[in-house]
Amino acid sequence: MTTVVRASVASRVASALKYVSLIAASVVVLLPLGVVLLTSLKTSDELAAGSGPLTPPGDWLNLANYVTAFEKGRMAEAALNTFVILVVSITGTVFIGSAAAYAIDRFTFRLKKLIVALFLFATLVPSITTQVTTFQVIDQLGLFNTRLAPIMLYLGTDIVAIYIFLQFIRSIPISVDEAARLDGASSFTIYRKIILPLLKPAVATVVIVKGIAVYNDFYIPFLYMPDQSLGTISTSLFRFKGPFGAHWENISAGAILVIVPTLAVFLLLQRFIYNGLTQGAAK
């Protein structure tokens, strides 16, 4: 009887700890978002008066900061630039990453192991240590202050995408390729008509993970596209930071405008993210 009681108590304690940990994690995630939302609805006078981060705004329907962030932050123009960079970068990453993974897994060539090892080594090198050389290369190519600069950098630095595709391609039997070759299919035809359609879970994972990374990136657009007309969603918020202070109410409103699309996409496609990552890990 004592053993049963102890087991029951232990089960209740474990269940309570589970819910406490979930509540604590939710607070850690949602509290900063709540502070940003409340700040975006306050006026500059309220912030100047020392309004606390969790103090409710005087007017819950105050959308003036959102209008200011959208107009003076040139959010529409920034959204267009972000969209162009995002689409080209993701499309190129999917095709380049999947083609490279297909070549690594299916073909035998000299120094194959060395090339794979160099890919792995590239993921271990901090990107900040190569920025001086990278900037000189981009400048010499005449790509500085153009949309092509971040596009080229996003296309050439995503080694992780190659490894994601590689794990999925290794799960596809080589007999599929051999059967297609007996029918006269070339390597490119096999990749385009057989391999690529079978990589849909991996493609979904790469598109979502890469898309969020490009959408939220600040460093590369800020460094390589200083022209305000070429600003992205992330760099447009920086316009409200001046030498004598920051307009936090406008920055917070802009941050909410940036967060909402990402949050909506994540909530709609979260099952693809989890399924793609777990399948890739299992394979």
C-alpha positions as CSV (number, residue, x, y, z in Angstrom):
1,M,0.0,0.0,0.0
2,T,2.8,2.4,0.9
3,T,4.5,1.7,-2.5
4,V,1.2,2.6,-4.3
5,V,0.9,5.8,-2.4
6,R,4.5,6.8,-3.1
7,A,4.0,6.1,-6.8
8,S,0.9,8.2,-6.8
9,V,2.6,11.1,-5.0
10,A,5.6,10.9,-7.4
11,S,3.3,10.9,-10.4
12,R,1.5,14.0,-9.1
13,V,4.7,15.8,-8.4
14,A,6.1,14.9,-11.8
15,S,2.9,16.2,-13.4
16,A,3.0,19.4,-11.4
17,L,6.6,20.0,-12.3
18,K,5.8,19.5,-15.9
19,Y,3.1,22.1,-15.9
20,V,5.2,24.5,-13.8
21,S,8.1,24.2,-16.3
22,L,5.7,24.8,-19.3
23,I,4.2,27.9,-17.6
24,A,7.7,29.2,-16.7
25,A,8.9,28.7,-20.3
26,S,5.7,30.4,-21.6
27,V,6.3,33.4,-19.4
28,V,10.0,33.7,-20.5
29,V,8.9,33.7,-24.1
30,L,5.7,35.8,-23.9
31,L,6.8,38.4,-21.3
32,P,9.3,40.3,-23.7
33,L,6.6,40.2,-26.5
34,G,4.1,41.6,-24.0
35,V,6.4,44.4,-23.1
36,V,7.1,45.3,-26.7
37,L,3.3,45.3,-27.5
38,L,2.5,47.5,-24.5
39,T,5.3,49.9,-25.4
40,S,4.1,50.1,-29.0
41,L,0.7,51.4,-27.8
42,K,2.2,54.1,-25.6
43,T,2.9,57.7,-26.5
44,S,6.3,59.4,-26.2
45,D,5.0,61.4,-23.2
46,E,4.1,58.3,-21.3
47,L,7.6,56.8,-21.8
48,A,9.2,60.1,-20.9
49,A,7.1,60.2,-17.7
50,G,8.7,56.9,-16.6
51,S,6.0,54.5,-17.5
52,G,6.9,51.0,-16.4
53,P,7.4,48.2,-19.0
54,L,4.3,46.4,-17.8
55,T,2.2,49.5,-17.2
56,P,-0.9,49.5,-19.5
57,P,-1.0,52.3,-22.1
58,G,-3.4,55.2,-21.7
59,D,-5.2,54.4,-25.0
60,W,-5.3,50.7,-26.1
61,L,-6.4,51.9,-29.6
62,N,-3.4,54.2,-30.1
63,L,-2.1,53.1,-33.5
64,A,-0.1,56.3,-34.3
65,N,3.2,54.6,-33.6
66,Y,2.4,51.9,-36.1
67,V,1.6,54.5,-38.8
68,T,4.9,56.3,-38.0
69,A,6.9,53.1,-38.1
70,F,5.3,52.1,-41.4
71,E,5.7,55.5,-43.1
72,K,8.9,57.0,-41.7
73,G,10.5,53.5,-41.4
74,R,9.6,53.0,-45.1
75,M,8.4,49.5,-44.2
76,A,6.6,48.9,-47.6
77,E,9.8,49.5,-49.5
78,A,11.8,47.5,-47.0
79,A,9.2,44.6,-47.3
80,L,9.7,44.6,-51.1
81,N,13.5,44.4,-50.8
82,T,13.2,41.7,-48.1
83,F,10.8,39.7,-50.4
84,V,13.1,39.9,-53.4
85,I,16.2,38.8,-51.3
86,L,14.1,36.1,-49.5
87,V,12.7,34.5,-52.7
88,V,15.9,34.5,-54.7
89,S,18.0,33.3,-51.7
90,I,15.7,30.5,-50.7
91,T,15.2,29.3,-54.3
92,G,18.9,29.3,-54.9
93,T,19.6,27.5,-51.6
94,V,17.1,24.8,-52.4
95,F,18.5,24.0,-55.8
96,I,22.2,24.5,-55.0
97,G,22.0,22.6,-51.7
98,S,20.0,19.7,-53.1
99,A,22.2,19.4,-56.2
100,A,25.4,19.5,-54.1
101,A,24.0,16.9,-51.7
102,Y,23.0,14.7,-54.7
103,A,26.4,14.9,-56.2
104,I,28.2,14.2,-52.9
105,D,26.0,11.1,-52.2
106,R,25.6,9.6,-55.6
107,F,28.9,10.3,-57.4
108,T,32.4,9.0,-56.7
109,F,35.2,11.5,-57.4
110,R,38.7,12.4,-56.1
111,L,39.0,14.2,-52.8
112,K,35.3,13.5,-52.0
113,K,36.0,12.9,-48.3
114,L,38.1,16.1,-48.2
115,I,35.4,18.2,-49.7
116,V,32.8,16.9,-47.2
117,A,35.3,17.5,-44.4
118,L,35.8,21.1,-45.7
119,F,32.0,21.6,-45.7
120,L,32.0,20.6,-42.1
121,F,35.0,22.8,-41.3
122,A,33.2,25.8,-42.9
123,T,30.3,25.5,-40.4
124,L,32.8,25.7,-37.5
125,V,34.5,28.9,-38.7
126,P,32.9,32.0,-37.2
127,S,31.6,34.1,-40.1
128,I,32.7,37.3,-38.3
129,T,36.4,36.3,-38.7
130,T,36.1,36.4,-42.5
131,Q,34.1,39.6,-42.9
132,V,37.0,41.8,-43.9
133,T,37.9,39.5,-46.8
134,T,34.3,38.9,-47.7
135,F,33.6,42.6,-47.9
136,Q,36.6,43.2,-50.1
137,V,35.4,40.4,-52.5
138,I,31.9,41.9,-52.6
139,D,33.3,45.4,-53.2
140,Q,35.7,44.2,-56.0
141,L,32.8,42.4,-57.7
142,G,30.8,45.7,-57.8
143,L,28.0,44.2,-55.7
144,F,28.3,46.6,-52.7
145,N,25.1,48.5,-52.0
146,T,23.0,46.2,-54.3
147,R,20.5,43.5,-53.5
148,L,22.9,41.0,-55.1
149,A,25.4,41.3,-52.2
150,P,23.2,39.7,-49.5
151,I,21.8,37.2,-52.0
152,M,25.3,36.0,-53.0
153,L,26.3,35.7,-49.3
154,Y,23.1,33.9,-48.3
155,L,23.6,31.4,-51.2
156,G,27.2,30.7,-50.5
157,T,27.1,30.3,-46.7
158,D,24.3,27.8,-46.0
159,I,26.3,24.5,-45.5
160,V,23.6,23.3,-43.1
161,A,21.1,23.1,-46.0
162,I,23.4,20.7,-47.8
163,Y,23.6,18.4,-44.8
164,I,19.8,18.5,-44.4
165,F,19.4,17.4,-48.0
166,L,22.2,14.9,-47.7
167,Q,20.5,13.1,-44.8
168,F,17.3,12.7,-46.9
169,I,19.0,11.6,-50.1
170,R,20.8,8.9,-48.2
171,S,17.5,7.4,-47.4
172,I,16.5,7.1,-51.1
173,P,17.6,3.7,-52.4
174,I,20.3,3.8,-55.2
175,S,18.1,1.2,-57.0
176,V,15.8,4.0,-57.9
177,D,18.6,5.7,-59.8
178,E,19.7,2.5,-61.4
179,A,16.2,1.7,-62.7
180,A,15.9,5.2,-64.2
181,R,19.3,4.8,-65.9
182,L,18.1,1.6,-67.5
183,D,15.3,3.6,-69.0
184,G,17.9,6.1,-70.5
185,A,17.6,8.9,-67.9
186,S,20.6,11.1,-67.4
187,S,21.9,12.2,-64.0
188,F,20.3,15.6,-64.3
189,T,16.9,14.0,-65.3
190,I,17.1,11.6,-62.2
191,Y,17.8,14.6,-60.0
192,R,15.1,16.8,-61.4
193,K,12.3,14.2,-61.9
194,I,13.0,11.7,-59.1
195,I,15.2,12.9,-56.4
196,L,14.0,16.5,-56.0
197,P,10.3,15.5,-55.8
198,L,11.2,13.0,-53.0
199,L,12.9,15.8,-51.0
200,K,9.7,17.7,-50.2
201,P,10.0,17.3,-46.4
202,A,13.6,18.5,-46.6
203,V,12.7,21.4,-48.9
204,A,10.0,22.5,-46.5
205,T,12.5,22.4,-43.6
206,V,15.1,24.4,-45.5
207,V,12.7,26.9,-46.8
208,I,11.2,27.7,-43.4
209,V,14.5,27.7,-41.4
210,K,16.4,29.6,-44.1
211,G,13.5,32.0,-44.6
212,I,13.3,32.9,-40.9
213,A,17.1,33.4,-40.8
214,V,17.1,35.7,-43.8
215,Y,14.0,37.6,-42.7
216,N,15.5,38.3,-39.3
217,D,19.1,39.0,-40.4
218,F,20.3,42.5,-39.6
219,Y,24.1,42.3,-40.0
220,I,24.5,41.5,-43.7
221,P,21.9,44.0,-45.0
222,F,23.1,46.7,-42.7
223,L,26.7,46.3,-43.7
224,Y,26.4,45.6,-47.5
225,M,23.3,47.8,-48.3
226,P,23.7,51.1,-46.4
227,D,21.5,53.0,-48.8
228,Q,18.1,53.6,-47.1
229,S,16.3,52.8,-50.3
230,L,17.7,49.3,-50.1
231,G,16.8,48.8,-46.5
232,T,15.2,45.5,-45.4
233,I,12.6,44.8,-42.7
234,S,15.3,44.4,-40.0
235,T,17.3,47.4,-40.9
236,S,14.3,49.7,-41.3
237,L,13.8,49.7,-37.5
238,F,17.3,51.2,-37.1
239,R,16.1,54.5,-38.6
240,F,14.5,55.3,-35.2
241,K,17.8,55.1,-33.4
242,G,19.5,58.5,-33.2
243,P,22.7,59.9,-31.6
244,F,20.7,61.3,-28.7
245,G,18.4,58.5,-28.0
246,A,15.9,56.1,-29.4
247,H,12.1,56.3,-30.2
248,W,11.2,53.1,-28.4
249,E,7.5,53.5,-29.0
250,N,8.1,53.6,-32.8
251,I,10.8,50.8,-32.6
252,S,8.4,48.6,-30.7
253,A,5.6,49.2,-33.2
254,G,7.9,48.4,-36.0
255,A,9.1,45.2,-34.2
256,I,5.5,44.1,-33.9
257,L,5.0,44.6,-37.6
258,V,8.1,42.5,-38.2
259,I,7.1,39.8,-35.8
260,V,3.5,39.2,-36.9
261,P,4.3,37.8,-40.4
262,T,7.0,35.5,-39.0
263,L,4.7,34.3,-36.2
264,A,1.8,33.7,-38.6
265,V,4.0,31.7,-41.0
266,F,5.5,29.7,-38.1
267,L,2.1,28.8,-36.6
268,L,0.8,27.7,-40.0
269,L,3.8,25.6,-41.0
270,Q,5.1,24.5,-37.6
271,R,4.2,20.8,-38.3
272,F,6.4,20.9,-41.4
273,I,9.3,22.3,-39.3
274,Y,9.0,19.6,-36.6
275,N,8.4,16.8,-39.1
276,G,11.2,17.8,-41.3
277,L,13.7,18.2,-38.5
278,T,12.8,14.9,-36.8
279,Q,12.8,12.9,-40.0
280,G,16.2,14.3,-40.9
281,A,17.5,13.4,-37.5
282,A,16.1,9.9,-37.7
283,K,17.6,9.3,-41.1
